[in-house]
Amino acid sequence: MKKKVALVLMAVLVLSLVPFGRFASALYGTKIIDGNLSDWTVSDLIAVGQDNGQAGANLDKMYVSWDDQYLYIAIKTSNTQSWDVAYGIGIDVDPGTGNGYVSGGDSWGRSIEFSNGFALDYEIYFWWGWNSGMGTDNFNTWTGSGWNY
């Protein structure tokens, strides 16, 4: 459980700290959703992870792109073991304002807190099973007093 919480926290923090204004024009472009990252470029890369010593929970790279209809998010892992893990990605649409979720249990009940004006408006979660692939997935919205699933 400790490994899962650390992984989720890392993913959420990565997105909440990215200065999106700087990347907005470079990230524009439609992506093909096929599990192959060959159409993702360096300009789409927003975060590079460090080896955390958790063989089945190592995030390597995170990419973001968008077009007129969709937001595309790609995660590359460097896992050397297969674990069952929950991946969580937090989205703050108005960073610096503090509007959104800041503490008390995120949409999957993880104790993740934010400060310095960062607060989640949306959270994307999915469960990855080592022998079954992607399972449960949610796109959750912060309502101001709780999460809408």
DSSP file (Angstrom, degrees, kcal/mol; ACC not computed):
  #  RESIDUE AA STRUCTURE BP1 BP2  ACC     N-H-->O    O-->H-N    N-H-->O    O-->H-N    TCO  KAPPA ALPHA  PHI   PSI    X-CA   Y-CA   Z-CA
    1    1 A M     >        0   0    0      0, 0.0     4,-2.3     0, 0.0     5,-0.2   0.000 360.0 360.0 360.0 -38.9    0.0    0.0    0.0
    2    2 A K  H  >  +     0   0    0      1,-0.2     4,-2.1     2,-0.2     5,-0.2   0.881 360.0  51.7 -61.0 -38.9    2.9    2.4    0.8
    3    3 A K  H  > S+     0   0    0      2,-0.2     4,-2.2     1,-0.2    -1,-0.2   0.903 109.0  50.2 -64.4 -41.6    4.3    1.8   -2.7
    4    4 A K  H  > S+     0   0    0      2,-0.2     4,-2.5     1,-0.2     5,-0.2   0.914 109.9  49.4 -64.8 -43.7    0.9    2.7   -4.3
    5    5 A V  H  X S+     0   0    0     -4,-2.3     4,-2.6     1,-0.2    -1,-0.2   0.914 111.0  50.3 -62.8 -42.5    0.5    5.9   -2.3
    6    6 A A  H  X S+     0   0    0     -4,-2.1     4,-2.2     1,-0.2    -1,-0.2   0.902 111.5  48.9 -62.4 -41.2    4.0    7.0   -3.2
    7    7 A L  H  X S+     0   0    0     -4,-2.2     4,-2.2     2,-0.2    -2,-0.2   0.929 112.8  46.1 -64.6 -46.5    3.4    6.3   -6.9
    8    8 A V  H  X S+     0   0    0     -4,-2.5     4,-2.5     1,-0.2     5,-0.2   0.927 112.1  51.2 -63.8 -44.8    0.1    8.2   -7.0
    9    9 A L  H  X S+     0   0    0     -4,-2.6     4,-2.6    -5,-0.2     5,-0.2   0.911 109.4  51.1 -58.6 -43.5    1.6   11.1   -5.1
   10   10 A M  H  X S+     0   0    0     -4,-2.2     4,-2.1     1,-0.2    -1,-0.2   0.923 111.3  47.0 -61.9 -45.2    4.5   11.3   -7.5
   11   11 A A  H  X S+     0   0    0     -4,-2.2     4,-1.5     2,-0.2    79,-0.2   0.915 114.2  46.7 -64.5 -43.1    2.2   11.4  -10.6
   12   12 A V  H  X S+     0   0    0     -4,-2.5     4,-2.0     1,-0.2    -2,-0.2   0.923 112.7  49.3 -66.0 -43.8   -0.2   14.0   -9.1
   13   13 A L  H  X S+     0   0    0     -4,-2.6     4,-1.3    -5,-0.2    -1,-0.2   0.870 104.3  60.0 -65.0 -36.2    2.7   16.2   -8.0
   14   14 A V  H  < S+     0   0    0     -4,-2.1     3,-0.5    -5,-0.2     4,-0.4   0.945 110.6  39.8 -57.9 -49.3    4.4   16.0  -11.4
   15   15 A L  H >< S+     0   0    0     -4,-1.5     3,-0.9     1,-0.2    -1,-0.2   0.857 111.2  57.1 -70.7 -33.9    1.4   17.5  -13.2
   16   16 A S  H 3< S+     0   0    0     -4,-2.0    -1,-0.2     1,-0.2    -2,-0.2   0.723 107.7  48.9 -71.8 -17.9    0.6   20.1  -10.5
   17   17 A L  T 3< S+     0   0    0     -4,-1.3    -1,-0.2    -3,-0.5    -2,-0.2   0.464  83.8 108.8 -98.7  -2.3    4.1   21.6  -10.8
   18   18 A V    <   -     0   0    0     -3,-0.9     2,-1.5    -4,-0.4     3,-0.1  -0.616  68.9-134.2 -80.5 127.5    4.2   22.0  -14.6
   19   19 A P    >>  -     0   0    0      0, 0.0     3,-1.2     0, 0.0     4,-0.7  -0.623  25.9-174.5 -78.6  89.1    4.1   25.6  -15.8
   20   20 A F  H >> S+     0   0    0     -2,-1.5     4,-1.4     1,-0.3     3,-0.6   0.769  72.0  68.5 -62.4 -29.3    1.5   24.9  -18.6
   21   21 A G  H 34 S+     0   0    0      1,-0.2     4,-0.4     2,-0.2    -1,-0.3   0.874  99.0  51.4 -57.7 -37.4    1.6   28.4  -20.1
   22   22 A R  H <4 S+     0   0    0     -3,-1.2     4,-0.3     1,-0.2    -1,-0.2   0.796 116.9  38.9 -68.7 -29.4    5.2   27.8  -21.3
   23   23 A F  H <X S+     0   0    0     -4,-0.7     4,-1.9    -3,-0.6     3,-0.3   0.578  85.0 100.7 -97.6 -11.3    4.3   24.5  -23.0
   24   24 A A  T  < S+     0   0    0     -4,-1.4     4,-0.4     1,-0.3     3,-0.1   0.836  88.2  37.4 -52.4 -47.9    0.9   25.3  -24.5
   25   25 A S  T >4 S+     0   0    0     -4,-0.4     3,-0.7     1,-0.2    -1,-0.3   0.861 115.7  53.3 -75.0 -33.1    1.9   26.0  -28.1
   26   26 A A  T 34 S+     0   0    0     -3,-0.3    -1,-0.2    -4,-0.3    -2,-0.2   0.771 106.7  53.3 -71.4 -24.9    4.6   23.2  -28.2
   27   27 A L  T 3< S+     0   0    0     -4,-1.9    39,-1.5    -3,-0.1    -1,-0.2   0.516  77.6 118.0 -90.5  -5.1    2.2   20.5  -27.0
   28   28 A Y  B <   +a   66   0A   0     -3,-0.7    39,-0.2    -4,-0.4     2,-0.2  -0.429  41.2  96.6 -68.3 130.2   -0.6   21.1  -29.6
   29   29 A G        -     0   0    0     37,-3.6     2,-0.2    -2,-0.2    37,-0.1  -0.532  69.5 -99.2 156.3 140.3   -1.1   18.1  -31.8
   30   30 A T        -     0   0    0     -2,-0.2     2,-0.3    35,-0.1    36,-0.0  -0.514  37.3-155.0 -74.9 139.2   -3.3   15.0  -32.2
   31   31 A K        -     0   0    0     -2,-0.2     2,-0.6    34,-0.1    -2,-0.0  -0.849  15.6-123.7-114.9 152.0   -1.9   11.7  -31.0
   32   32 A I        -     0   0    0     -2,-0.3     2,-1.2     4,-0.1     4,-0.2  -0.852  21.1-142.0 -93.2 123.6   -2.6    8.1  -32.0
   33   33 A I        +     0   0    0     -2,-0.6     4,-0.1     1,-0.2    -1,-0.0  -0.728  60.1 117.6 -90.5  95.2   -3.7    6.1  -29.0
   34   34 A D  S    S-     0   0    0     -2,-1.2    -1,-0.2     2,-0.3     3,-0.1   0.279  86.6-100.6-142.2   7.3   -2.1    2.7  -29.8
   35   35 A G  S    S+     0   0    0      1,-0.2     2,-0.5    -3,-0.2    -2,-0.1   0.410  90.9 113.0  83.2  -3.9    0.4    2.1  -26.9
   36   36 A N        -     0   0    0     -4,-0.2     3,-0.5     1,-0.1    -2,-0.3  -0.907  51.3-163.3-105.0 125.5    3.3    3.2  -29.1
   37   37 A L    >   +     0   0    0     -2,-0.5     3,-1.7     1,-0.2    -1,-0.1   0.234  59.3 109.5 -91.6  14.3    5.0    6.5  -28.0
   38   38 A S  T 3  S+     0   0    0      1,-0.3    -1,-0.2     3,-0.0    -2,-0.0   0.767  76.3  53.1 -65.3 -24.9    6.8    7.0  -31.4
   39   39 A D  T 3  S+     0   0    0     -3,-0.5     2,-0.4    -7,-0.2    -1,-0.3   0.457  89.7  93.9 -89.9   1.4    4.6   10.0  -32.3
   40   40 A W    <   -     0   0    0     -3,-1.7     2,-0.2    -9,-0.0    25,-0.0  -0.786  63.3-162.5 -90.3 134.8    5.3   11.8  -28.9
   41   41 A T    >>  -     0   0    0     -2,-0.4     3,-1.4     1,-0.1     4,-0.7  -0.585  35.8 -97.2-114.1 174.4    8.2   14.2  -29.1
   42   42 A V  G >4 S+     0   0    0      1,-0.3     3,-0.9     2,-0.2    -1,-0.1   0.832 122.1  61.5 -58.9 -33.6   10.6   16.0  -26.7
   43   43 A S  G 34 S+     0   0    0      1,-0.2    -1,-0.3   -17,-0.1   -17,-0.1   0.721 102.5  51.8 -69.0 -18.5    8.3   19.0  -26.9
   44   44 A D  G <4 S+     0   0    0     -3,-1.4    20,-2.5    19,-0.1     2,-0.4   0.619  86.4 103.7 -86.4 -15.3    5.5   16.9  -25.5
   45   45 A L  E <<  +B   63   0A   0     -3,-0.9    18,-0.2    -4,-0.7     3,-0.1  -0.548  36.9 164.7 -74.1 120.9    7.7   15.7  -22.5
   46   46 A I  E     +     0   0A   0     16,-2.7     2,-0.3    -2,-0.4    17,-0.2   0.606  61.4  21.8-112.0 -16.1    6.8   17.5  -19.3
   47   47 A A  E     -B   62   0A   0     15,-1.4    15,-2.1   -29,-0.1     2,-0.5  -0.989  52.0-160.6-154.9 143.1    8.4   15.4  -16.6
   48   48 A V  E     -B   61   0A   0     -2,-0.3    13,-0.2    13,-0.2    12,-0.1  -0.994  23.4-144.2-123.1 124.8   11.3   12.9  -16.2
   49   49 A G        -     0   0    0     11,-3.0     2,-0.4    -2,-0.5    11,-0.1  -0.290   5.4-131.3 -83.6 169.3   11.3   10.7  -13.2
   50   50 A Q        -     0   0    0     -2,-0.1     2,-0.2     9,-0.0     9,-0.2  -0.905  38.6 -89.6-116.7 149.6   14.1    9.4  -11.1
   51   51 A D        -     0   0    0     -2,-0.4     7,-0.1     1,-0.2     4,-0.1  -0.416  39.0-170.2 -58.8 119.9   14.6    5.8  -10.1
   52   52 A N        -     0   0    0     -2,-0.2    -1,-0.2     2,-0.2     3,-0.1   0.370  41.6-112.6 -97.0   4.6   12.7    5.5   -6.8
   53   53 A G  S    S+     0   0    0      1,-0.2     2,-0.9     2,-0.1     5,-0.1   0.505  82.5 121.9  79.0   3.0   14.0    2.1   -5.9
   54   54 A Q    >   -     0   0    0      3,-0.2     3,-2.3     1,-0.1    -2,-0.2  -0.850  51.5-158.1-101.6 100.3   10.5    0.6   -6.3
   55   55 A A  T 3  S+     0   0    0     -2,-0.9    25,-2.4     1,-0.3    26,-1.6   0.712  89.3  35.2 -56.2 -27.0   11.0   -2.1   -9.0
   56   56 A G  T 3  S+     0   0    0     23,-0.2    27,-0.4    24,-0.2    -1,-0.3   0.261 117.4  52.3-110.6  12.0    7.3   -2.2  -10.0
   57   57 A A    <   +     0   0    0     -3,-2.3     2,-0.7    21,-0.1    -3,-0.2  -0.274  67.2 135.0-143.6  51.8    6.4    1.5   -9.5
   58   58 A N        -     0   0    0     -3,-0.3    20,-2.7    -5,-0.1     2,-0.4  -0.884  36.8-159.0-108.7 105.8    9.0    3.5  -11.5
   59   59 A L  E     + C   0  77A   0     -2,-0.7    18,-0.3    18,-0.2     3,-0.1  -0.712  13.7 176.4 -80.3 130.3    7.6    6.3  -13.6
   60   60 A D  E     -     0   0A   0     16,-2.9   -11,-3.0    -2,-0.4     2,-0.3   0.875  57.6  -1.7 -99.9 -56.1   10.1    7.3  -16.3
   61   61 A K  E     -BC  48  76A   0     15,-1.9    15,-2.9   -13,-0.2     2,-0.4  -0.981  50.9-156.3-142.1 150.4    8.5   10.0  -18.4
   62   62 A M  E     -BC  47  75A   0    -15,-2.1   -16,-2.7    -2,-0.3   -15,-1.4  -0.998  13.9-170.6-128.6 131.2    5.2   11.9  -18.7
   63   63 A Y  E     -BC  45  74A   0     11,-2.8    11,-2.2    -2,-0.4     2,-0.4  -0.897   2.3-169.9-118.9 147.2    4.0   13.5  -21.9
   64   64 A V  E     + C   0  73A   0    -20,-2.5     2,-0.3    -2,-0.3     9,-0.2  -1.000  13.7 156.7-137.5 138.2    1.1   15.8  -22.5
   65   65 A S  E     - C   0  72A   0      7,-2.3     7,-3.4    -2,-0.4     2,-0.3  -0.935  13.6-168.1-147.8 168.6   -0.4   17.0  -25.8
   66   66 A W  E     -aC  28  71A   0    -39,-1.5   -37,-3.6    -2,-0.3     2,-0.2  -0.990   7.9-174.4-156.2 158.6   -3.8   18.4  -26.9
   67   67 A D        -     0   0    0      3,-2.2   -40,-0.0    -2,-0.3    -2,-0.0  -0.698  56.8 -69.8-137.4-164.8   -5.9   19.3  -29.9
   68   68 A D  S    S+     0   0    0     -2,-0.2     3,-0.1     1,-0.2   -40,-0.0   0.685 130.2  25.0 -67.4 -16.7   -9.2   20.9  -30.4
   69   69 A Q  S    S+     0   0    0      1,-0.2     2,-0.3     0, 0.0    -1,-0.2   0.707 117.8  38.3-116.8 -29.0  -11.1   18.0  -28.9
   70   70 A Y        -     0   0    0      2,-0.0    -3,-2.2     0, 0.0     2,-0.5  -0.890  53.6-139.6-135.2 154.8   -8.9   16.0  -26.5
   71   71 A L  E     -C   66   0A   0     -2,-0.3     2,-0.5    -5,-0.2    -5,-0.2  -0.965  29.1-155.8-104.8 127.3   -6.2   16.2  -23.9
   72   72 A Y  E     -C   65   0A   0     -7,-3.4    -7,-2.3    -2,-0.5     2,-0.4  -0.907  13.0-178.8-109.9 131.5   -3.6   13.4  -24.4
   73   73 A I  E     -C   64   0A   0     -2,-0.5     2,-0.4    -9,-0.2    -9,-0.2  -0.998   2.0-174.5-130.2 128.5   -1.5   12.1  -21.5
   74   74 A A  E     -C   63   0A   0    -11,-2.2   -11,-2.8    -2,-0.4     2,-0.4  -0.977   4.8-165.6-124.4 138.1    1.1    9.4  -21.9
   75   75 A I  E     -C   62   0A   0     -2,-0.4     2,-0.5   -13,-0.2   -13,-0.2  -0.985   1.7-164.1-122.1 130.6    3.1    7.7  -19.1
   76   76 A K  E     -C   61   0A   0    -15,-2.9   -16,-2.9    -2,-0.4   -15,-1.9  -0.960  12.1-161.7-111.5 130.6    6.2    5.6  -19.7
   77   77 A T  E     -C   59   0A   0     -2,-0.5   -18,-0.2   -18,-0.3   -21,-0.0  -0.695  21.6-152.6-107.0 162.7    7.4    3.4  -16.9
   78   78 A S        +     0   0    0    -20,-2.7     2,-0.3    -2,-0.3   -21,-0.1  -0.333  38.2 160.8-122.6  47.6   10.8    1.8  -16.2
   79   79 A N        -     0   0    0    -21,-0.2   -23,-0.2     1,-0.1   -24,-0.1  -0.527  26.3-175.7 -76.6 133.0    9.4   -1.1  -14.2
   80   80 A T  S    S+     0   0    0    -25,-2.4     2,-0.3    -2,-0.3   -24,-0.2   0.444  75.3  41.7-103.4  -4.5   11.5   -4.2  -13.8
   81   81 A Q  S    S-     0   0    0    -26,-1.6     2,-0.7   -27,-0.1    -1,-0.0  -0.936  85.3-116.1-134.6 159.7    8.8   -6.1  -12.0
   82   82 A S        +     0   0    0     -2,-0.3     2,-0.3    -3,-0.1   -26,-0.1  -0.877  41.5 165.7-102.0 116.2    5.1   -6.4  -12.5
   83   83 A W        -     0   0    0     -2,-0.7     2,-0.7   -27,-0.4    -4,-0.0  -0.813  43.3-110.8-119.9 162.9    3.0   -5.0   -9.6
   84   84 A D        +     0   0    0     -2,-0.3     2,-0.3    45,-0.2    45,-0.2  -0.882  54.1 168.1 -88.5 118.7   -0.6   -4.1   -9.2
   85   85 A V  E     -D  128   0B   0     43,-2.3    43,-3.4    -2,-0.7     2,-0.5  -0.953  36.7-133.2-137.5 153.2   -0.6   -0.3   -9.0
   86   86 A A  E     -D  127   0B   0     -2,-0.3     2,-0.5    41,-0.2    41,-0.2  -0.919  20.7-157.1-102.3 128.8   -3.0    2.7   -9.1
   87   87 A Y  E     -D  126   0B   0     39,-3.0    39,-2.1    -2,-0.5     2,-0.4  -0.919  11.6-173.3-105.6 130.8   -1.9    5.6  -11.3
   88   88 A G  E     -D  125   0B   0     -2,-0.5     2,-0.5    37,-0.2    37,-0.2  -0.983   9.0-171.0-127.1 137.0   -3.3    9.0  -10.5
   89   89 A I  E     -D  124   0B   0     35,-2.8    35,-2.8    -2,-0.4     2,-0.3  -0.989  10.6-155.0-128.2 122.6   -3.0   12.2  -12.4
   90   90 A G  E     -D  123   0B   0     -2,-0.5     2,-0.5    33,-0.2    33,-0.2  -0.763   3.0-158.9 -98.6 143.0   -4.2   15.5  -11.0
   91   91 A I  E     -D  122   0B   0     31,-2.7    30,-2.9    -2,-0.3    31,-1.9  -0.982   6.0-170.5-125.1 122.8   -5.2   18.4  -13.1
   92   92 A D        -     0   0    0     -2,-0.5    28,-0.1    28,-0.2     8,-0.1  -0.944   0.5-174.0-111.0 108.9   -5.3   22.0  -11.7
   93   93 A V  S    S+     0   0    0     -2,-0.6    -1,-0.1     1,-0.3    27,-0.1   0.637  83.0  33.9 -82.1 -13.5   -6.9   24.3  -14.3
   94   94 A D  S >  S-     0   0    0     25,-0.3     3,-1.7     5,-0.3     5,-0.4  -0.439  82.3-168.2-137.6  63.5   -6.2   27.5  -12.4
   95   95 A P  T 3  S+     0   0    0      0, 0.0    23,-0.2     0, 0.0    22,-0.1  -0.164  70.6  31.0 -57.1 144.1   -2.9   27.0  -10.6
   96   96 A G  T 3  S+     0   0    0     21,-1.3    22,-0.2    20,-0.1    20,-0.0   0.202  99.8  84.0  95.5 -15.3   -2.0   29.6   -8.0
   97   97 A T  S <  S-     0   0    0     -3,-1.7    21,-0.2    20,-0.4    20,-0.1   0.726  85.5-135.4 -92.4 -22.9   -5.6   30.3   -7.0
   98   98 A G        +     0   0    0     19,-2.3     2,-0.6    -4,-0.3    20,-0.1   0.570  53.8 145.4  76.9   8.0   -6.0   27.5   -4.5
   99   99 A N        +     0   0    0     -5,-0.4     2,-0.3    18,-0.3    -1,-0.3  -0.715  48.6  30.1 -81.9 119.1   -9.4   26.7   -6.0
  100  100 A G  S    S-     0   0    0     -2,-0.6     2,-0.2    -3,-0.1    21,-0.2  -0.855 106.0 -14.8 133.0-167.8  -10.1   22.9   -5.8
  101  101 A Y  B     +G  120   0C   0     19,-3.0    19,-2.0    -2,-0.3     3,-0.1  -0.520  53.2 159.4 -71.9 131.8   -9.1   19.9   -3.7
  102  102 A V        -     0   0    0      1,-0.4    12,-2.5    -2,-0.2     2,-0.3   0.607  59.5 -17.7-124.2 -26.4   -6.2   20.6   -1.3
  103  103 A S  S    S+     0   0    0     10,-0.2    -1,-0.4     2,-0.1    10,-0.1  -0.988  85.9  78.5-168.4 168.9   -6.5   17.9    1.4
  104  104 A G  S    S-     0   0    0     -2,-0.3     7,-0.1    -3,-0.1     9,-0.1   0.497 106.2 -32.7 103.2   5.8   -8.6   15.3    3.2
  105  105 A G        -     0   0    0      7,-0.4     6,-0.2     5,-0.2    -2,-0.1   0.393  64.5-125.1 113.9 111.5   -8.6   12.4    0.8
  106  106 A D    >   -     0   0    0      4,-2.9     3,-2.3     1,-0.1    41,-0.1   0.054  51.1 -72.5 -72.6-169.3   -8.4   12.6   -2.9
  107  107 A S  T 3  S+     0   0    0      1,-0.3    -1,-0.1     2,-0.1    34,-0.1   0.687 137.3  41.2 -66.4 -18.1  -10.9   10.9   -5.2
  108  108 A W  T 3  S-     0   0    0      2,-0.1    -1,-0.3     0, 0.0    -2,-0.1   0.146 123.3-101.6-110.7  18.0   -9.5    7.4   -4.4
  109  109 A G  S <  S+     0   0    0     -3,-2.3     2,-0.2     1,-0.3    -2,-0.1   0.579  71.2 148.4  79.7  10.1   -9.1    8.1   -0.7
  110  110 A R        -     0   0    0      1,-0.1    -4,-2.9    -5,-0.1     2,-1.6  -0.569  54.3-121.1 -77.6 141.7   -5.4    8.7   -0.8
  111  111 A S        +     0   0    0     -2,-0.2     2,-0.4    -6,-0.2    -1,-0.1  -0.628  54.8 150.2 -85.2  84.8   -4.1   11.3    1.7
  112  112 A I        -     0   0    0     -2,-1.6    -7,-0.4  -104,-0.0     2,-0.3  -0.967  23.8-167.1-120.0 132.7   -2.5   13.7   -0.7
  113  113 A E        -     0   0    0     -2,-0.4     2,-0.3   -10,-0.1   -10,-0.2  -0.894   5.5-161.1-124.4 152.0   -2.3   17.4    0.1
  114  114 A F        +     0   0    0    -12,-2.5     2,-0.2    -2,-0.3     3,-0.1  -0.914  13.3 166.3-128.2 154.4   -1.5   20.5   -1.9
  115  115 A S    >   +     0   0    0     -2,-0.3     3,-1.6     1,-0.1   -17,-0.1  -0.821  47.5  65.5-148.9-172.4   -0.4   24.0   -0.9
  116  116 A N  T 3  S-     0   0    0      1,-0.3    -1,-0.1    -2,-0.2     3,-0.1   0.813 127.8 -53.0  58.3  34.0    1.1   27.2   -2.4
  117  117 A G  T 3  S+     0   0    0      1,-0.3   -19,-2.3   -20,-0.1   -21,-1.3   0.443 105.6 127.7  86.1  -1.3   -2.0   27.9   -4.5
  118  118 A F    <   +     0   0    0     -3,-1.6     2,-0.3   -23,-0.2    -1,-0.3  -0.764  25.9 157.4 -91.1 135.3   -2.1   24.5   -6.1
  119  119 A A        -     0   0    0     -2,-0.4   -25,-0.3   -20,-0.2     2,-0.2  -0.960  38.7-112.5-157.8 137.2   -5.4   22.6   -5.9
  120  120 A L  B     +G  101   0C   0    -19,-2.0   -19,-3.0    -2,-0.3   -28,-0.2  -0.510  27.0 173.6 -78.8 136.3   -6.9   19.8   -8.0
  121  121 A D  S    S+     0   0    0    -30,-2.9    21,-2.5     1,-0.3     2,-0.3   0.659  76.1  18.2-102.4 -30.9  -10.0   20.3  -10.2
  122  122 A Y  E     -DE  91 141B   0    -31,-1.9   -31,-2.7    19,-0.2     2,-0.4  -0.966  62.0-162.6-139.5 153.4   -9.9   16.9  -11.8
  123  123 A E  E     -DE  90 140B   0     17,-2.3    17,-3.1    -2,-0.3     2,-0.5  -0.986   4.2-160.2-140.3 130.7   -8.3   13.6  -11.1
  124  124 A I  E     +DE  89 139B   0    -35,-2.8   -35,-2.8    -2,-0.4     2,-0.4  -0.941  19.8 176.8-107.0 125.9   -7.8   10.7  -13.5
  125  125 A Y  E     +DE  88 138B   0     13,-2.4    13,-2.8    -2,-0.5     2,-0.3  -0.970   6.9 170.0-128.2 144.7   -7.2    7.4  -11.8
  126  126 A F  E     -DE  87 137B   0    -39,-2.1   -39,-3.0    -2,-0.4     2,-0.5  -0.987  26.7-130.0-150.6 154.4   -6.7    3.9  -13.2
  127  127 A W  E     -D   86   0B   0      9,-2.7     8,-3.4    -2,-0.3     2,-0.6  -0.863  16.1-159.8-103.3 130.0   -5.7    0.5  -11.9
  128  128 A W  E     -DE  85 134B   0    -43,-3.4   -43,-2.3    -2,-0.5     2,-0.5  -0.952   4.8-161.0-112.2 117.8   -3.0   -1.5  -13.6
  129  129 A G  E >>  - E   0 133B   0      4,-2.9     4,-2.5    -2,-0.6     3,-0.9  -0.846  18.8-136.0 -98.3 131.0   -2.9   -5.2  -12.9
  130  130 A W  T 34 S+     0   0    0     -2,-0.5    -1,-0.1     1,-0.3   -46,-0.1   0.791 104.7  29.3 -58.7 -29.5    0.3   -6.9  -13.7
  131  131 A N  T 34 S+     0   0    0      2,-0.1    -1,-0.3     1,-0.1   -47,-0.0   0.433 129.0  38.2-110.3   1.2   -1.5   -9.9  -15.3
  132  132 A S  T <4 S-     0   0    0     -3,-0.9    -2,-0.2     1,-0.3     2,-0.1   0.465  91.0-140.1-129.3  -4.0   -4.6   -8.2  -16.6
  133  133 A G  E  <  +E  129   0B   0     -4,-2.5    -4,-2.9    -5,-0.0    -1,-0.3  -0.422  64.9   4.1  76.7-153.7   -3.6   -4.7  -17.8
  134  134 A M  E    S+E  128   0B   0     -6,-0.2    -6,-0.2     1,-0.1     3,-0.1  -0.486  70.5 160.4 -72.9 130.9   -5.7   -1.6  -17.2
  135  135 A G  E     +     0   0B   0     -8,-3.4    -1,-0.1     1,-0.4    -7,-0.1   0.322  49.7  22.7-113.7-116.8   -8.7   -2.3  -15.1
  136  136 A T  E     +     0   0B   0    -10,-0.1    -9,-2.7     1,-0.0    -1,-0.4  -0.238  65.6 179.3 -56.5 137.7  -10.8    0.2  -13.2
  137  137 A D  E     -E  126   0B   0    -11,-0.2     2,-0.3    -3,-0.1   -11,-0.2  -0.998   6.2-176.6-143.2 146.1  -10.6    3.8  -14.4
  138  138 A N  E     -E  125   0B   0    -13,-2.8   -13,-2.4    -2,-0.3     2,-0.5  -0.996  21.7-157.6-141.1 144.0  -12.2    7.1  -13.3
  139  139 A F  E     -E  124   0B   0     -2,-0.3     2,-0.3    10,-0.3   -15,-0.2  -0.970  32.3-170.5-115.6 110.1  -12.3   10.7  -14.4
  140  140 A N  E     -E  123   0B   0    -17,-3.1   -17,-2.3    -2,-0.5     2,-0.4  -0.812  13.4-152.8-113.3 143.0  -13.3   12.5  -11.2
  141  141 A T  E     -EF 122 148B   0      7,-2.2     7,-3.1    -2,-0.3     2,-0.5  -0.931  17.2-129.3-116.1 133.7  -14.4   16.2  -10.7
  142  142 A W  E     - F   0 147B   0    -21,-2.5     5,-0.2    -2,-0.4    -2,-0.0  -0.706  18.7-168.4 -78.8 126.7  -13.9   18.2   -7.5
  143  143 A T        -     0   0    0      3,-3.4    -1,-0.1    -2,-0.5     4,-0.1   0.530  50.1 -97.9 -94.0  -7.6  -17.3   19.8   -6.7
  144  144 A G  S    S+     0   0    0      2,-0.4   -44,-0.1   -23,-0.0     3,-0.1   0.033 120.4  37.4 108.7 -24.3  -16.1   22.2   -4.0
  145  145 A S  S    S-     0   0    0      1,-0.4     2,-0.3   -44,-0.0    -3,-0.1   0.400 127.4 -17.7-134.4  -4.4  -17.1   19.9   -1.2
  146  146 A G  S    S-     0   0    0     -5,-0.0    -3,-3.4     2,-0.0    -2,-0.4  -0.974  78.4 -66.0 179.5-175.5  -16.3   16.4   -2.5
  147  147 A W  E     -F  142   0B   0     -2,-0.3     2,-0.5    -5,-0.2    -5,-0.2  -0.779  30.2-150.4-100.1 137.3  -15.6   14.3   -5.6
  148  148 A N  E      F  141   0B   0     -7,-3.1    -7,-2.2    -2,-0.4   -41,-0.0  -0.932 360.0 360.0-103.5 122.9  -18.1   13.6   -8.4
  149  149 A Y              0   0    0     -2,-0.5   -10,-0.3    -9,-0.2    -1,-0.1   0.411 360.0 360.0 -96.8 360.0  -17.4   10.2  -10.0
